[in-house]
């Protein structure tokens, strides 16, 4: 019954912006650390950012200063604001909820940065 549904992906030009959303149901959202991952075909899934239930935040070095993770516990939603996008940001972006031994995952949303 747990569902994570990503939205907001699409095609954008280099230097542009996108805002990803992940709507969560079936868990007590406020008790979970939320994370965004991304994956390029042929490569390992990469952790992009996390935000804990206490609002502690982590970013991988390649997105620092460009991406912002946030959460709205009243809406059971986590966001990833992506600015100054680069072609190397192209990937499928996945939302994850971590609160026990095994995380929950969304279906992913495609982000393509290309001119």
ChimeraX attribute file (.defattr): number of C-alpha atoms within 10 A of each C-alpha:
attribute: neighborCount
match mode: 1-to-1
recipient: residues
	/A:1	6
	/A:2	11
	/A:3	16
	/A:4	24
	/A:5	18
	/A:6	24
	/A:7	18
	/A:8	15
	/A:9	18
	/A:10	14
	/A:11	15
	/A:12	18
	/A:13	14
	/A:14	17
	/A:15	14
	/A:16	14
	/A:17	18
	/A:18	18
	/A:19	16
	/A:20	22
	/A:21	22
	/A:22	26
	/A:23	18
	/A:24	24
	/A:25	15
	/A:26	10
	/A:27	16
	/A:28	11
	/A:29	23
	/A:30	17
	/A:31	14
	/A:32	18
	/A:33	20
	/A:34	28
	/A:35	27
	/A:36	25
	/A:37	18
	/A:38	22
	/A:39	19
	/A:40	14
	/A:41	8
	/A:42	6
	/A:43	8
	/A:44	9
	/A:45	15
	/A:46	15
	/A:47	16
	/A:48	22
	/A:49	23
	/A:50	25
	/A:51	20
	/A:52	19
	/A:53	15
	/A:54	10
	/A:55	13
	/A:56	9
	/A:57	16
	/A:58	16
	/A:59	19
	/A:60	12
	/A:61	9
	/A:62	11
	/A:63	17
	/A:64	12
	/A:65	11
	/A:66	13
	/A:67	20
	/A:68	18
	/A:69	23
	/A:70	19
	/A:71	20
	/A:72	12
	/A:73	14
	/A:74	8
	/A:75	11
	/A:76	17
	/A:77	20
	/A:78	26
	/A:79	22
	/A:80	23
	/A:81	15
	/A:82	20
	/A:83	17
	/A:84	15
	/A:85	22
	/A:86	18
	/A:87	15
	/A:88	12
	/A:89	20
	/A:90	19
	/A:91	21
	/A:92	18
	/A:93	26
	/A:94	26
	/A:95	29
	/A:96	23
	/A:97	26
	/A:98	17
	/A:99	17
	/A:100	9
	/A:101	6
	/A:102	8
	/A:103	13
	/A:104	17
	/A:105	20
	/A:106	19
	/A:107	14
	/A:108	22
	/A:109	21
	/A:110	18
	/A:111	21
	/A:112	20
	/A:113	20
	/A:114	16
	/A:115	9
